[in-house]
Every structure is written in structure tokens, then in C-alpha cells.
């Protein structure tokens, strides 16, 4: 009887030890971001962050100032600040006479996960800020640039992401 109890106890110990190793935490993040500047409103900008992938984009930029506004040059640059290092993750340029700015897609990117200094996939704890810069030529052919803030770790305390 003692041999059976000892064997059961050893089996239980190794089962618990094995199962405790199966509880590794895996962080996956999906963000649907929006923001605006004086001239632009951005909606449905998605960021997907997993241990394998980084995806960003598929948002819609709407020009707020007038319908059928035309330019010859338009640029969208998305930045993610990771551990205080500013990284451009998406950059789109459209040029040509008569480019209408009423509504534009941000485009999108998909690639491997960004790694931290220890070669581990980054998490949202590593992301300090996400923002977009929109540039275009106005009717006087002057370059205009506006920043759209999308995520800021400091302001996270006031969001559901906390």
C-alpha cells in the first residue's frame, strides 16, 4: 500500500511539474486606432502584434477641409517608437497631377515581428508611441505636413488597454 501511495505521489509531482511548464504566457495584440489633425481624420488603422508577425495599416484618411481637393504629391509615413527608438513601419507616396485627396487608404504592411535588444519579440510594453505624418502640396504648391497621434504609452493609463 505504501509503495502505491509513493508511486502515486511521484506521478502526481511530475504531472504538476510538466503542466506548470505549459502555462507560458503568449501576448498577442490587436489595435484599431483613430486620430486626427487639423486637415485629416484617420479611422480603422489596425496594428497586429504577435510573437511571429507585425501588421499595420488598412486605415482610411479623410481630408476634412474641402471636397475634390487636388494636389500633385501626397505622402503618408507611419512611425512606431519602440523602446525610445523611432522606426518607420509604413511609407506611401502618391504623385501625379490631379491627385484627389478626399479619401485615401493608408495601405498596409505585413512582416516578421520586431525584436528587442534580447532578440525577443516586442510587446505593447515596448511600444512608446504610434503616430502618422501626412504630407502634401497645397494649392500654392507649398509643402504641408501634419502629425496624427494614434497611441501614446503615457496616455495609456486613461484607456482600456491598461
C-alpha positions, -999 to +999 in steps of 0.1 A: +000+000+000+029+024+008+045+016-025+013+025-043+010+059-024+046+067-031+042+059-068+011+080-070+028+109-052+058+108-076+034+106-106+014+135-093+045+155-087+058+150-123+024+157-138+021+190-119+057+199-129+050+191-165+017+211-166+032+241-149+057+244-178+027+245-202+014+278-189+038+301-208+022+334-214+017+344-251+009+381-258-010+389-290-023+425-296-048+439-320-054+477-320-079+496-341-066+532-339-080+566-349-068+601-347-069+635-364-050+666-372-062+700-385-068+687-420-071+649-417-092+623-399-079+587-397-101+558-389-098+520-386-059+519-386-050+484-375-019+472-357-014+435-351+015+425-329+022+388-322+053+368-315+056+359-352+041+389-370+038+426-372+010+441-394-001+477-397-024+496-420-057+494-438-069+526-423-088+554-441-076+590-442-103+616-449-094+652-459-116+675-437-111+708-454-128+705-488-141+680-513-122+673-545-090+689-532-063+682-557-025+680-553+004+667-573+021+650-543+008+631-512+028+611-486+019+591-455+045+578-431+037+557-401+061+556-371+063+533-341+085+543-313+099+511-298+119+514-266+126+551-274+137+543-309+116+558-337+110+533-365+092+540-398+069+510-404+050+521-434+057+548-461+034+555-490+038+582-517+014+591-544+022+617-571+009+630-603-012+659-614-048+659-602-044+635-572-076+639-553-073+640-515-109+635-505-103+600-491-072+579-491-062+544-479-031+542-458-020+510-474-007+482-452+024+462-444+030+427-430+062+412-419+080+394-391+078+405-355+101+433-344+127+421-319+140+438-288+177+441-278+175+405-265+161+391-298+127+386-282+095+397-300+083+431-288+051+435-268+029+466-262+050+473-231+079+481-256+058+504-277+061+541-265+042+558-293+025+553-327+019+582-350+014+591-386+028+620-406+008+632-436+025+655-462+011+671-493+014+702-516-013+728-511-029+749-538+001+773-537+025+744-542+037+748-506+046+716-487+022+710-458+029+685-430+007+673-402+011+647-374-017+624-363-011+609-328-025+573-326-011+558-294+010+570-265+021+548-236+019+578-212-018+583-220-024+545-218-034+549-182-066+565-194-076+538-218-090+503-218-056+490-229-042+495-194 
